[in-house]
C-alpha cells in the first residue's frame, strides 16, 4: 500500500516536471513573437492544459491514450517495483534534459522507463511489442505530419493573404496566435496528462493483483481523482515555465513571425488531435518541432538551422533506449530492497 502511494506521488511529480519541461512546446512561438510575455504565456498554456481535462472527460468521453500506455507491458508482468523504477528513471532523464535545454520527449521517457524496467525483470517477452513499435513509429511520423501540414498550410495562407498590408496581417495574426496557442495547449494536456494516468492505472491494477488496497480491476475503474490530479499537476508544472527549452524551440530552429507561429501551432494541434483520435501517445515536442521546420522550409531550406534540428532528432531517437537503460539500472537497485 505504501509503495503504491509513493508511486502515485512520484508519477504526479513527473507530471509536474513534464509541465515545465514541455511548457516550451505550446508557448515558445507566442513568446518569441512577443505576443505574450513569458509569464502571461505560461498562465495561458496552463489554463488550456486544464481545460483539456473537461474535454477528455465530457466531450471525448474517455482516456484512450492512458489505456494504451497502461498496456505497454503485459499485465501479468506488471509489478509495483517495475513501475517505481520506470517513474524514477523518467524523472532523472527529464530533469537532465531540462537542465541541458534539450526538448526531448517526456512521453517517450515514461514509456521507455516502464518498458526498460519490465525487460530487466522478465525479459523482452514482458512488453507489448506491437504497442512499442507503434509508439516508436510515431517518433518519426508525428513531426513529419506536423511538418507537412505546416508547409501546406503556410503556402495556402500566404496565397490568401498576399494582398493584405503587412502591418494589418501582423496585427491579426498576433491575435490569432492566442487561439492557435490555446488549441495546442489543449492537445498537450490531452496527450501528456493521459500518459501519467496510464502509469498510475497500471500501478493500481498491479496493486489489485497483489491484494493491496486502492487496487482496481481495469483502467475503466480508475477513480476520477486520478485524472483530475494528473491534469492539475501538468497545469501547475506549465505555470512554472521552462525557459531554456523555450529559447531552443522559439529561436534556434528558425526565426518565427506571428503568421508562422499561428501556422506552426495550428499544425501541431491538428497532429495531436489526430493521434488522440487514434489513441497513440506521441511527443508534443516532436510535433511542434516538425511544424516549426515545415514553416521555416517554405521560406527556403536554409532558413531552418538543420544543425540544431539534427541534434534534436538525435535526442529523440536516444530517449527511449536511454530511459529504458536507466530504468533497468534503477530496477536492479530497487530489487535489492523490495
Phi and psi restraints in degrees (value plus and minus 20) as a CYANA .aco file:
   2 UNK   PHI     -83.7   -43.7
   2 UNK   PSI     -58.6   -18.6
   3 UNK   PHI     -85.4   -45.4
   3 UNK   PSI     -58.5   -18.5
   4 UNK   PHI     -82.8   -42.8
   4 UNK   PSI     -62.9   -22.9
   5 UNK   PHI     -82.8   -42.8
   5 UNK   PSI     -62.2   -22.2
   6 UNK   PHI     -80.4   -40.4
   6 UNK   PSI     -63.6   -23.6
   7 UNK   PHI     -82.3   -42.3
   7 UNK   PSI     -63.4   -23.4
   8 UNK   PHI     -82.7   -42.7
   8 UNK   PSI     -63.2   -23.2
   9 UNK   PHI     -83.2   -43.2
   9 UNK   PSI     -65.3   -25.3
  10 UNK   PHI     -86.5   -46.5
  10 UNK   PSI     -56.5   -16.5
  11 UNK   PHI     -84.7   -44.7
  11 UNK   PSI     -60.4   -20.4
  12 UNK   PHI     -89.7   -49.7
  12 UNK   PSI     -53.1   -13.1
  13 UNK   PHI     -84.9   -44.9
  13 UNK   PSI     -60.5   -20.5
  14 UNK   PHI     -82.1   -42.1
  14 UNK   PSI     -60.6   -20.6
  15 UNK   PHI     -81.9   -41.9
  15 UNK   PSI     -60.7   -20.7
  16 UNK   PHI     -82.8   -42.8
  16 UNK   PSI     -66.4   -26.4
  17 UNK   PHI     -81.3   -41.3
  17 UNK   PSI     -61.2   -21.2
  18 UNK   PHI     -76.5   -36.5
  18 UNK   PSI     -59.3   -19.3
  19 UNK   PHI     -80.1   -40.1
  19 UNK   PSI     -70.1   -30.1
  20 UNK   PHI    -100.6   -60.6
  20 UNK   PSI     -42.6    -2.6
  21 UNK   PHI     -90.3   -50.3
  21 UNK   PSI     -63.6   -23.6
  22 UNK   PHI    -118.7   -78.7
  22 UNK   PSI     -16.3    23.7
  23 UNK   PHI     -76.2   -36.2
  23 UNK   PSI     -53.3   -13.3
  24 UNK   PHI     -78.0   -38.0
  24 UNK   PSI     -51.6   -11.6
  25 UNK   PHI     -78.5   -38.5
  25 UNK   PSI     -64.3   -24.3
  26 UNK   PHI    -115.7   -75.7
  26 UNK   PSI     -30.9     9.1
  27 UNK   PHI    -138.5   -98.5
  27 UNK   PSI     -28.7    11.3
  28 UNK   PHI     -78.5   -38.5
  28 UNK   PSI     -67.5   -27.5
  29 UNK   PHI     -92.1   -52.1
  29 UNK   PSI     -55.8   -15.8
  30 UNK   PHI     -92.0   -52.0
  30 UNK   PSI     -45.1    -5.1
  31 UNK   PHI    -100.3   -60.3
  31 UNK   PSI     -64.3   -24.3
  32 UNK   PHI     -86.6   -46.6
  32 UNK   PSI     -47.1    -7.1
  33 UNK   PHI    -108.4   -68.4
  33 UNK   PSI     -20.2    19.8
  34 UNK   PHI      43.6    83.6
  34 UNK   PSI       6.6    46.6
  35 UNK   PHI     -91.2   -51.2
  35 UNK   PSI     -60.0   -20.0
  36 UNK   PHI    -151.7  -111.7
  36 UNK   PSI     134.3   174.3
  37 UNK   PHI     -93.1   -53.1
  37 UNK   PSI     141.7   181.7
  38 UNK   PHI     -74.1   -34.1
  38 UNK   PSI     -62.3   -22.3
  39 UNK   PHI     -85.5   -45.5
  39 UNK   PSI     -65.4   -25.4
  40 UNK   PHI     -82.3   -42.3
  40 UNK   PSI     -58.4   -18.4
  41 UNK   PHI     -85.8   -45.8
  41 UNK   PSI     -62.8   -22.8
  42 UNK   PHI     -88.9   -48.9
  42 UNK   PSI     -54.7   -14.7
  43 UNK   PHI     -83.8   -43.8
  43 UNK   PSI     -62.5   -22.5
  44 UNK   PHI     -81.3   -41.3
  44 UNK   PSI     -68.3   -28.3
  45 UNK   PHI     -85.1   -45.1
  45 UNK   PSI     -61.6   -21.6
  46 UNK   PHI     -81.7   -41.7
  46 UNK   PSI     -60.9   -20.9
  47 UNK   PHI     -77.2   -37.2
  47 UNK   PSI     -66.5   -26.5
  48 UNK   PHI    -101.9   -61.9
  48 UNK   PSI     -40.3    -0.3
  49 UNK   PHI     -79.2   -39.2
  49 UNK   PSI     -61.3   -21.3
  50 UNK   PHI     -96.3   -56.3
  50 UNK   PSI     -55.7   -15.7
  51 UNK   PHI     -77.2   -37.2
  51 UNK   PSI     -52.3   -12.3
  52 UNK   PHI     -77.8   -37.8
  52 UNK   PSI     -51.5   -11.5
  53 UNK   PHI     -79.3   -39.3
  53 UNK   PSI     -67.5   -27.5
  54 UNK   PHI     -89.6   -49.6
  54 UNK   PSI     -53.0   -13.0
  55 UNK   PHI     -86.3   -46.3
  55 UNK   PSI     -64.8   -24.8
  56 UNK   PHI     -84.9   -44.9
  56 UNK   PSI     -62.2   -22.2
  57 UNK   PHI     -97.6   -57.6
  57 UNK   PSI     -62.9   -22.9
  58 UNK   PHI    -126.6   -86.6
  58 UNK   PSI     -38.5     1.5
  59 UNK   PHI    -125.2   -85.2
  59 UNK   PSI     -73.4   -33.4
  60 UNK   PHI     -91.7   -51.7
  60 UNK   PSI     -57.6   -17.6
  61 UNK   PHI      63.7   103.7
  61 UNK   PSI       1.9    41.9
  62 UNK   PHI     155.7   195.7
  62 UNK   PSI     155.1   195.1
  63 UNK   PHI    -146.4  -106.4
  63 UNK   PSI      54.4    94.4
  64 UNK   PHI     -84.2   -44.2
  64 UNK   PSI     -57.5   -17.5
  65 UNK   PHI     -86.8   -46.8
  65 UNK   PSI     -58.3   -18.3
  66 UNK   PHI     -79.4   -39.4
  66 UNK   PSI     -60.0   -20.0
  67 UNK   PHI     -83.6   -43.6
  67 UNK   PSI     -61.3   -21.3
  68 UNK   PHI     -83.1   -43.1
  68 UNK   PSI     -66.0   -26.0
  69 UNK   PHI     -83.3   -43.3
  69 UNK   PSI     -60.5   -20.5
  70 UNK   PHI     -84.2   -44.2
  70 UNK   PSI     -39.9     0.1
  71 UNK   PHI    -121.2   -81.2
  71 UNK   PSI      -7.6    32.4
  72 UNK   PHI     -79.0   -39.0
  72 UNK   PSI     -59.2   -19.2
  73 UNK   PHI    -128.4   -88.4
  73 UNK   PSI     119.0   159.0
  74 UNK   PHI     -79.2   -39.2
  74 UNK   PSI     113.6   153.6
  75 UNK   PHI     -73.9   -33.9
  75 UNK   PSI     -59.5   -19.5
  76 UNK   PHI     -86.9   -46.9
  76 UNK   PSI     -37.2     2.8
  77 UNK   PHI    -119.1   -79.1
  77 UNK   PSI     -23.5    16.5
  78 UNK   PHI     -99.5   -59.5
  78 UNK   PSI     103.9   143.9
  79 UNK   PHI    -150.9  -110.9
  79 UNK   PSI     142.6   182.6
  80 UNK   PHI     -83.9   -43.9
  80 UNK   PSI     -61.1   -21.1
  81 UNK   PHI     -81.3   -41.3
  81 UNK   PSI     -55.1   -15.1
  82 UNK   PHI     -84.4   -44.4
  82 UNK   PSI     -65.9   -25.9
  83 UNK   PHI     -86.5   -46.5
  83 UNK   PSI     -62.3   -22.3
  84 UNK   PHI     -77.3   -37.3
  84 UNK   PSI     -66.1   -26.1
  85 UNK   PHI     -82.8   -42.8
  85 UNK   PSI     -61.8   -21.8
  86 UNK   PHI     -83.4   -43.4
  86 UNK   PSI     -62.6   -22.6
  87 UNK   PHI     -88.1   -48.1
  87 UNK   PSI     -63.3   -23.3
  88 UNK   PHI     -81.8   -41.8
  88 UNK   PSI     -65.0   -25.0
  89 UNK   PHI     -82.4   -42.4
  89 UNK   PSI     -59.0   -19.0
  90 UNK   PHI     -84.2   -44.2
  90 UNK   PSI     -61.0   -21.0
  91 UNK   PHI     -83.8   -43.8
  91 UNK   PSI     -62.8   -22.8
  92 UNK   PHI     -80.6   -40.6
  92 UNK   PSI     -69.2   -29.2
  93 UNK   PHI     -86.9   -46.9
  93 UNK   PSI     -59.3   -19.3
  94 UNK   PHI     -83.3   -43.3
  94 UNK   PSI     -63.9   -23.9
  95 UNK   PHI     -86.8   -46.8
  95 UNK   PSI     -57.7   -17.7
  96 UNK   PHI     -84.7   -44.7
  96 UNK   PSI     -67.8   -27.8
  97 UNK   PHI     -88.7   -48.7
  97 UNK   PSI     -52.0   -12.0
  98 UNK   PHI     -85.9   -45.9
  98 UNK   PSI     -64.6   -24.6
  99 UNK   PHI     -80.8   -40.8
  99 UNK   PSI     -57.6   -17.6
 100 UNK   PHI    -104.6   -64.6
 100 UNK   PSI     -26.4    13.6
 101 UNK   PHI      53.9    93.9
 101 UNK   PSI       6.8    46.8
 102 UNK   PHI    -116.5   -76.5
 102 UNK   PSI      98.9   138.9
 103 UNK   PHI     -98.9   -58.9
 103 UNK   PSI      49.5    89.5
 104 UNK   PHI    -101.1   -61.1
 104 UNK   PSI     156.9   196.9
 105 UNK   PHI    -114.5   -74.5
 105 UNK   PSI      97.1   137.1
 106 UNK   PHI     -84.4   -44.4
 106 UNK   PSI     -54.8   -14.8
 107 UNK   PHI     -82.0   -42.0
 107 UNK   PSI     -70.4   -30.4
 108 UNK   PHI     -91.3   -51.3
 108 UNK   PSI     -46.3    -6.3
 109 UNK   PHI     -81.7   -41.7
 109 UNK   PSI     -66.7   -26.7
 110 UNK   PHI     -86.3   -46.3
 110 UNK   PSI     -65.0   -25.0
 111 UNK   PHI     -87.3   -47.3
 111 UNK   PSI     -62.4   -22.4
 112 UNK   PHI     -82.9   -42.9
 112 UNK   PSI     -60.6   -20.6
 113 UNK   PHI     -84.5   -44.5
 113 UNK   PSI     -64.4   -24.4
 114 UNK   PHI     -79.6   -39.6
 114 UNK   PSI     -68.0   -28.0
 115 UNK   PHI     -87.5   -47.5
 115 UNK   PSI     -61.0   -21.0
 116 UNK   PHI     -82.4   -42.4
 116 UNK   PSI     -61.8   -21.8
 117 UNK   PHI     -86.0   -46.0
 117 UNK   PSI     -59.4   -19.4
 118 UNK   PHI     -86.5   -46.5
 118 UNK   PSI     -59.1   -19.1
 119 UNK   PHI     -85.0   -45.0
 119 UNK   PSI     -61.4   -21.4
 120 UNK   PHI     -82.5   -42.5
 120 UNK   PSI     -57.0   -17.0
 121 UNK   PHI     -98.5   -58.5
 121 UNK   PSI     -58.1   -18.1
 122 UNK   PHI    -153.0  -113.0
 122 UNK   PSI     -19.0    21.0
 123 UNK   PHI      68.2   108.2
 123 UNK   PSI     156.2   196.2
 124 UNK   PHI     -87.4   -47.4
 124 UNK   PSI     -37.6     2.4
 125 UNK   PHI     -88.7   -48.7
 125 UNK   PSI     -28.4    11.6
 126 UNK   PHI    -103.2   -63.2
 126 UNK   PSI     -34.7     5.3
 127 UNK   PHI    -124.2   -84.2
 127 UNK   PSI     134.2   174.2
 128 UNK   PHI    -103.6   -63.6
 128 UNK   PSI      74.5   114.5
 129 UNK   PHI     -78.1   -38.1
 129 UNK   PSI     -58.9   -18.9
 130 UNK   PHI     -83.4   -43.4
 130 UNK   PSI     -59.4   -19.4
 131 UNK   PHI     -89.4   -49.4
 131 UNK   PSI     -63.9   -23.9
 132 UNK   PHI     -80.9   -40.9
 132 UNK   PSI     -63.9   -23.9
 133 UNK   PHI     -85.2   -45.2
 133 UNK   PSI     -56.6   -16.6
 134 UNK   PHI     -85.1   -45.1
 134 UNK   PSI     -62.7   -22.7
 135 UNK   PHI     -84.5   -44.5
 135 UNK   PSI     -62.8   -22.8
 136 UNK   PHI     -82.7   -42.7
 136 UNK   PSI     -59.9   -19.9
 137 UNK   PHI     -78.9   -38.9
 137 UNK   PSI     -57.5   -17.5
 138 UNK   PHI     -99.6   -59.6
 138 UNK   PSI     -25.1    14.9
 139 UNK   PHI     -79.9   -39.9
 139 UNK   PSI     -55.8   -15.8
 140 UNK   PHI    -116.3   -76.3
 140 UNK   PSI     -55.5   -15.5
 141 UNK   PHI     -93.1   -53.1
 141 UNK   PSI     -58.4   -18.4
 142 UNK   PHI     -81.3   -41.3
 142 UNK   PSI     -70.8   -30.8
 143 UNK   PHI     -86.8   -46.8
 143 UNK   PSI     -51.3   -11.3
 144 UNK   PHI     -86.7   -46.7
 144 UNK   PSI     -63.0   -23.0
 145 UNK   PHI     -82.7   -42.7
 145 UNK   PSI     -65.6   -25.6
 146 UNK   PHI     -79.6   -39.6
 146 UNK   PSI     -60.5   -20.5
 147 UNK   PHI     -87.3   -47.3
 147 UNK   PSI     -66.2   -26.2
 148 UNK   PHI     -85.2   -45.2
 148 UNK   PSI     -64.5   -24.5
 149 UNK   PHI     -82.7   -42.7
 149 UNK   PSI     -64.5   -24.5
 150 UNK   PHI     -84.4   -44.4
 150 UNK   PSI     -60.7   -20.7
 151 UNK   PHI     -81.4   -41.4
 151 UNK   PSI     -69.7   -29.7
 152 UNK   PHI     -86.3   -46.3
 152 UNK   PSI     -61.3   -21.3
 153 UNK   PHI     -84.9   -44.9
 153 UNK   PSI     -58.3   -18.3
 154 UNK   PHI     -81.8   -41.8
 154 UNK   PSI     -67.4   -27.4
 155 UNK   PHI     -81.0   -41.0
 155 UNK   PSI     -60.7   -20.7
 156 UNK   PHI     -84.4   -44.4
 156 UNK   PSI     -68.2   -28.2
 157 UNK   PHI     -85.9   -45.9
 157 UNK   PSI     -61.0   -21.0
 158 UNK   PHI     -82.1   -42.1
 158 UNK   PSI     -55.9   -15.9
 159 UNK   PHI     -88.2   -48.2
 159 UNK   PSI     -64.5   -24.5
 160 UNK   PHI     -85.2   -45.2
 160 UNK   PSI     -58.7   -18.7
 161 UNK   PHI    -118.9   -78.9
 161 UNK   PSI      -3.3    36.7
 162 UNK   PHI     -82.6   -42.6
 162 UNK   PSI     -45.1    -5.1
 163 UNK   PHI    -120.8   -80.8
 163 UNK   PSI     -18.8    21.2
 164 UNK   PHI     -98.7   -58.7
 164 UNK   PSI     122.0   162.0
 165 UNK   PHI     -84.4   -44.4
 165 UNK   PSI     115.2   155.2
 166 UNK   PHI     -72.9   -32.9
 166 UNK   PSI     -61.4   -21.4
 167 UNK   PHI     -88.1   -48.1
 167 UNK   PSI     -58.8   -18.8
 168 UNK   PHI     -84.5   -44.5
 168 UNK   PSI     -64.2   -24.2
 169 UNK   PHI     -81.4   -41.4
 169 UNK   PSI     -64.1   -24.1
 170 UNK   PHI     -83.4   -43.4
 170 UNK   PSI     -60.2   -20.2
 171 UNK   PHI     -79.6   -39.6
 171 UNK   PSI     -68.9   -28.9
 172 UNK   PHI     -91.8   -51.8
 172 UNK   PSI     -55.6   -15.6
 173 UNK   PHI     -93.1   -53.1
 173 UNK   PSI     -46.3    -6.3
 174 UNK   PHI     -85.8   -45.8
 174 UNK   PSI     -59.2   -19.2
 175 UNK   PHI     -86.2   -46.2
 175 UNK   PSI     -63.2   -23.2
 176 UNK   PHI     -87.0   -47.0
 176 UNK   PSI     -43.6    -3.6
 177 UNK   PHI     -86.1   -46.1
 177 UNK   PSI     -47.4    -7.4
 178 UNK   PHI     -82.8   -42.8
 178 UNK   PSI     -60.0   -20.0
 179 UNK   PHI     -90.3   -50.3
 179 UNK   PSI     -67.8   -27.8
 180 UNK   PHI     -85.1   -45.1
 180 UNK   PSI     -57.1   -17.1
 181 UNK   PHI     -85.9   -45.9
 181 UNK   PSI     -60.2   -20.2
 182 UNK   PHI     -82.6   -42.6
 182 UNK   PSI     -62.9   -22.9
 183 UNK   PHI     -81.4   -41.4
 183 UNK   PSI     -61.8   -21.8
 184 UNK   PHI     -89.8   -49.8
 184 UNK   PSI     -57.1   -17.1
 185 UNK   PHI     -84.8   -44.8
 185 UNK   PSI     -56.4   -16.4
 186 UNK   PHI     -82.5   -42.5
 186 UNK   PSI     -64.6   -24.6
 187 UNK   PHI     -81.6   -41.6
 187 UNK   PSI     -59.2   -19.2
 188 UNK   PHI     -81.4   -41.4
 188 UNK   PSI     -67.5   -27.5
 189 UNK   PHI     -82.7   -42.7
 189 UNK   PSI     -64.3   -24.3
 190 UNK   PHI     -80.1   -40.1
 190 UNK   PSI     -63.1   -23.1
 191 UNK   PHI     -99.1   -59.1
 191 UNK   PSI     -73.1   -33.1
 192 UNK   PHI     -98.0   -58.0
 192 UNK   PSI     -56.0   -16.0
 193 UNK   PHI     -84.0   -44.0
 193 UNK   PSI     -54.7   -14.7
 194 UNK   PHI     -89.7   -49.7
 194 UNK   PSI     -44.2    -4.2
 195 UNK   PHI     -86.7   -46.7
 195 UNK   PSI     -60.7   -20.7
 196 UNK   PHI     -89.4   -49.4
 196 UNK   PSI     -57.3   -17.3
 197 UNK   PHI     -77.3   -37.3
 197 UNK   PSI     -61.5   -21.5
 198 UNK   PHI     -82.7   -42.7
 198 UNK   PSI     -60.1   -20.1
 199 UNK   PHI     -87.3   -47.3
 199 UNK   PSI     -63.4   -23.4
 200 UNK   PHI     -84.4   -44.4
 200 UNK   PSI     -60.1   -20.1
 201 UNK   PHI     -80.3   -40.3
 201 UNK   PSI     -64.5   -24.5
 202 UNK   PHI     -80.3   -40.3
 202 UNK   PSI     -60.3   -20.3
 203 UNK   PHI     -84.9   -44.9
 203 UNK   PSI     -61.0   -21.0
 204 UNK   PHI     -92.3   -52.3
 204 UNK   PSI     -51.5   -11.5
 205 UNK   PHI     -88.3   -48.3
 205 UNK   PSI     -61.1   -21.1
 206 UNK   PHI     -83.6   -43.6
 206 UNK   PSI     -59.6   -19.6
 207 UNK   PHI     -82.2   -42.2
 207 UNK   PSI     -58.7   -18.7
 208 UNK   PHI     -83.7   -43.7
 208 UNK   PSI     -63.1   -23.1
 209 UNK   PHI     -86.8   -46.8
 209 UNK   PSI     -44.2    -4.2
 210 UNK   PHI    -113.8   -73.8
 210 UNK   PSI     -15.9    24.1
 211 UNK   PHI      53.8    93.8
 211 UNK   PSI       6.2    46.2
 212 UNK   PHI    -115.0   -75.0
 212 UNK   PSI     141.2   181.2
 213 UNK   PHI     -88.3   -48.3
 213 UNK   PSI     139.4   179.4
 214 UNK   PHI      51.8    91.8
 214 UNK   PSI     -14.2    25.8
 215 UNK   PHI     -95.1   -55.1
 215 UNK   PSI     137.0   177.0
 216 UNK   PHI    -154.0  -114.0
 216 UNK   PSI     137.4   177.4
 217 UNK   PHI     -97.0   -57.0
 217 UNK   PSI     -60.1   -20.1
 218 UNK   PHI    -173.1  -133.1
 218 UNK   PSI     152.2   192.2
 219 UNK   PHI     -84.4   -44.4
 219 UNK   PSI     -41.8    -1.8
 220 UNK   PHI     -86.2   -46.2
 220 UNK   PSI     -39.3     0.7
 221 UNK   PHI    -114.8   -74.8
 221 UNK   PSI     -14.0    26.0
 222 UNK   PHI     -81.4   -41.4
 222 UNK   PSI     105.4   145.4
 223 UNK   PHI     -81.8   -41.8
 223 UNK   PSI     130.8   170.8
 224 UNK   PHI     -81.5   -41.5
 224 UNK   PSI     -49.8    -9.8
 225 UNK   PHI     -85.7   -45.7
 225 UNK   PSI     -44.5    -4.5
 226 UNK   PHI     -87.3   -47.3
 226 UNK   PSI     -70.3   -30.3
 227 UNK   PHI     -81.2   -41.2
 227 UNK   PSI     -64.9   -24.9
 228 UNK   PHI     -81.0   -41.0
 228 UNK   PSI     -62.7   -22.7
 229 UNK   PHI     -85.7   -45.7
 229 UNK   PSI     -60.0   -20.0
 230 UNK   PHI     -85.7   -45.7
 230 UNK   PSI     -64.2   -24.2
 231 UNK   PHI     -89.1   -49.1
 231 UNK   PSI     -53.9   -13.9
 232 UNK   PHI     -87.5   -47.5
 232 UNK   PSI     -63.6   -23.6
 233 UNK   PHI     -83.0   -43.0
 233 UNK   PSI     -63.1   -23.1
 234 UNK   PHI     -89.5   -49.5
 234 UNK   PSI     -52.0   -12.0
 235 UNK   PHI     -87.0   -47.0
 235 UNK   PSI     -63.8   -23.8
 236 UNK   PHI     -84.5   -44.5
 236 UNK   PSI     -58.2   -18.2
 237 UNK   PHI     -84.4   -44.4
 237 UNK   PSI     -61.5   -21.5
 238 UNK   PHI     -80.1   -40.1
 238 UNK   PSI     -58.3   -18.3
 239 UNK   PHI     -84.5   -44.5
 239 UNK   PSI     -40.4    -0.4
 240 UNK   PHI    -100.7   -60.7
 240 UNK   PSI     -35.6     4.4
 241 UNK   PHI      58.2    98.2
 241 UNK   PSI     156.5   196.5
 242 UNK   PHI    -183.2  -143.2
 242 UNK   PSI      48.8    88.8
 243 UNK   PHI     -87.2   -47.2
 243 UNK   PSI     -50.1   -10.1
 244 UNK   PHI     -82.4   -42.4
 244 UNK   PSI     -62.6   -22.6
 245 UNK   PHI     -95.4   -55.4
 245 UNK   PSI     -51.4   -11.4
 246 UNK   PHI     -76.0   -36.0
 246 UNK   PSI     -62.4   -22.4
 247 UNK   PHI     -83.4   -43.4
 247 UNK   PSI     -63.4   -23.4
 248 UNK   PHI     -83.4   -43.4
 248 UNK   PSI     -68.2   -28.2
 249 UNK   PHI     -93.1   -53.1
 249 UNK   PSI     -57.0   -17.0
 250 UNK   PHI    -108.4   -68.4
 250 UNK   PSI     -40.4    -0.4
 251 UNK   PHI    -153.4  -113.4
 251 UNK   PSI     -49.0    -9.0
 252 UNK   PHI    -101.9   -61.9
 252 UNK   PSI     -49.5    -9.5
 253 UNK   PHI     -94.5   -54.5
 253 UNK   PSI     -71.6   -31.6
 254 UNK   PHI    -182.9  -142.9
 254 UNK   PSI     135.2   175.2
 255 UNK   PHI     -93.4   -53.4
 255 UNK   PSI     110.4   150.4
 256 UNK   PHI    -135.7   -95.7
 256 UNK   PSI     109.7   149.7
 257 UNK   PHI    -114.3   -74.3
 257 UNK   PSI     148.5   188.5
 258 UNK   PHI     -75.6   -35.6
 258 UNK   PSI     -62.6   -22.6
 259 UNK   PHI     -79.1   -39.1
 259 UNK   PSI     -66.4   -26.4
 260 UNK   PHI     -89.1   -49.1
 260 UNK   PSI     -51.9   -11.9
 261 UNK   PHI     -83.9   -43.9
 261 UNK   PSI     -64.1   -24.1
 262 UNK   PHI     -79.1   -39.1
 262 UNK   PSI     -65.6   -25.6
 263 UNK   PHI     -87.1   -47.1
 263 UNK   PSI     -65.0   -25.0
 264 UNK   PHI     -81.4   -41.4
 264 UNK   PSI     -65.5   -25.5
 265 UNK   PHI     -87.9   -47.9
 265 UNK   PSI     -59.5   -19.5
 266 UNK   PHI     -86.3   -46.3
 266 UNK   PSI     -63.4   -23.4
 267 UNK   PHI     -84.2   -44.2
 267 UNK   PSI     -60.5   -20.5
 268 UNK   PHI     -83.9   -43.9
 268 UNK   PSI     -62.7   -22.7
 269 UNK   PHI     -82.8   -42.8
 269 UNK   PSI     -63.1   -23.1
 270 UNK   PHI     -77.2   -37.2
 270 UNK   PSI     -64.4   -24.4
 271 UNK   PHI     -83.7   -43.7
 271 UNK   PSI     -62.2   -22.2
 272 UNK   PHI     -86.2   -46.2
 272 UNK   PSI     -59.5   -19.5
 273 UNK   PHI     -87.1   -47.1
 273 UNK   PSI     -55.7   -15.7
 274 UNK   PHI     -83.1   -43.1
 274 UNK   PSI     -65.6   -25.6
 275 UNK   PHI     -92.1   -52.1
 275 UNK   PSI     -48.4    -8.4
 276 UNK   PHI     -82.3   -42.3
 276 UNK   PSI     -62.7   -22.7
 277 UNK   PHI     -82.8   -42.8
 277 UNK   PSI     -58.8   -18.8
 278 UNK   PHI    -101.6   -61.6
 278 UNK   PSI     -27.5    12.5
 279 UNK   PHI      42.4    82.4
 279 UNK   PSI      17.2    57.2
 280 UNK   PHI    -131.0   -91.0
 280 UNK   PSI     100.9   140.9
 281 UNK   PHI     -91.3   -51.3
 281 UNK   PSI     103.2   143.2
 282 UNK   PHI    -146.0  -106.0
 282 UNK   PSI     152.7   192.7
 283 UNK   PHI    -112.8   -72.8
 283 UNK   PSI     103.9   143.9
 284 UNK   PHI     -85.5   -45.5
 284 UNK   PSI     -50.0   -10.0
 285 UNK   PHI     -82.1   -42.1
 285 UNK   PSI     -69.9   -29.9
 286 UNK   PHI     -81.6   -41.6
 286 UNK   PSI     -61.8   -21.8
 287 UNK   PHI     -83.0   -43.0
 287 UNK   PSI     -70.1   -30.1
 288 UNK   PHI     -92.3   -52.3
 288 UNK   PSI     -51.6   -11.6
 289 UNK   PHI     -83.3   -43.3
 289 UNK   PSI     -65.4   -25.4
 290 UNK   PHI     -79.3   -39.3
 290 UNK   PSI     -61.0   -21.0
 291 UNK   PHI     -85.2   -45.2
 291 UNK   PSI     -61.4   -21.4
 292 UNK   PHI     -84.4   -44.4
 292 UNK   PSI     -59.6   -19.6
 293 UNK   PHI     -83.5   -43.5
 293 UNK   PSI     -62.7   -22.7
 294 UNK   PHI     -80.3   -40.3
 294 UNK   PSI     -60.5   -20.5
 295 UNK   PHI     -84.7   -44.7
 295 UNK   PSI     -66.9   -26.9
 296 UNK   PHI     -84.0   -44.0
 296 UNK   PSI     -54.8   -14.8
 297 UNK   PHI     -89.1   -49.1
 297 UNK   PSI     -40.0     0.0
 298 UNK   PHI     -91.7   -51.7
 298 UNK   PSI     -44.5    -4.5
 299 UNK   PHI     -96.2   -56.2
 299 UNK   PSI     -74.2   -34.2
 300 UNK   PHI    -197.5  -157.5
 300 UNK   PSI     131.2   171.2
 301 UNK   PHI     -81.0   -41.0
 301 UNK   PSI     -50.1   -10.1
 302 UNK   PHI     -92.9   -52.9
 302 UNK   PSI     -31.1     8.9
 303 UNK   PHI     -90.6   -50.6
 303 UNK   PSI     -41.0    -1.0
 304 UNK   PHI    -109.6   -69.6
 304 UNK   PSI     109.5   149.5
 305 UNK   PHI    -101.5   -61.5
 305 UNK   PSI      70.5   110.5
 306 UNK   PHI     -86.9   -46.9
 306 UNK   PSI     -44.5    -4.5
 307 UNK   PHI     -84.0   -44.0
 307 UNK   PSI     -64.7   -24.7
 308 UNK   PHI     -83.3   -43.3
 308 UNK   PSI     -64.5   -24.5
 309 UNK   PHI     -80.6   -40.6
 309 UNK   PSI     -61.1   -21.1
 310 UNK   PHI     -82.6   -42.6
 310 UNK   PSI     -59.9   -19.9
 311 UNK   PHI     -85.5   -45.5
 311 UNK   PSI     -58.9   -18.9
 312 UNK   PHI     -83.1   -43.1
 312 UNK   PSI     -64.7   -24.7
 313 UNK   PHI     -84.8   -44.8
 313 UNK   PSI     -54.9   -14.9
 314 UNK   PHI     -81.7   -41.7
 314 UNK   PSI     -63.6   -23.6
 315 UNK   PHI     -83.2   -43.2
 315 UNK   PSI     -59.2   -19.2
 316 UNK   PHI     -82.0   -42.0
 316 UNK   PSI     -67.0   -27.0
 317 UNK   PHI     -85.7   -45.7
 317 UNK   PSI     -55.1   -15.1
 318 UNK   PHI     -98.5   -58.5
 318 UNK   PSI     -41.0    -1.0
 319 UNK   PHI     -76.8   -36.8
 319 UNK   PSI     -71.1   -31.1
 320 UNK   PHI     -84.3   -44.3
 320 UNK   PSI     -71.5   -31.5
 321 UNK   PHI     -84.3   -44.3
 321 UNK   PSI     -58.0   -18.0
 322 UNK   PHI     -86.7   -46.7
 322 UNK   PSI     -63.3   -23.3
 323 UNK   PHI     -82.6   -42.6
 323 UNK   PSI     -60.5   -20.5
 324 UNK   PHI     -83.1   -43.1
 324 UNK   PSI     -62.7   -22.7
 325 UNK   PHI     -85.2   -45.2
 325 UNK   PSI     -63.9   -23.9
 326 UNK   PHI     -78.1   -38.1
 326 UNK   PSI     -65.8   -25.8
 327 UNK   PHI     -83.9   -43.9
 327 UNK   PSI     -57.5   -17.5
 328 UNK   PHI     -82.5   -42.5
 328 UNK   PSI     -61.8   -21.8
 329 UNK   PHI     -86.0   -46.0
 329 UNK   PSI     -65.2   -25.2
 330 UNK   PHI     -80.5   -40.5
 330 UNK   PSI     -59.3   -19.3
 331 UNK   PHI     -83.5   -43.5
 331 UNK   PSI     -59.8   -19.8
 332 UNK   PHI     -80.0   -40.0
 332 UNK   PSI     -59.8   -19.8
 333 UNK   PHI     -89.3   -49.3
 333 UNK   PSI     -67.7   -27.7
 334 UNK   PHI     -80.7   -40.7
 334 UNK   PSI     -59.9   -19.9
 335 UNK   PHI     -85.6   -45.6
 335 UNK   PSI     -37.1     2.9
 336 UNK   PHI     -93.2   -53.2
 336 UNK   PSI     -41.9    -1.9
 337 UNK   PHI    -132.5   -92.5
 337 UNK   PSI     -38.3     1.7
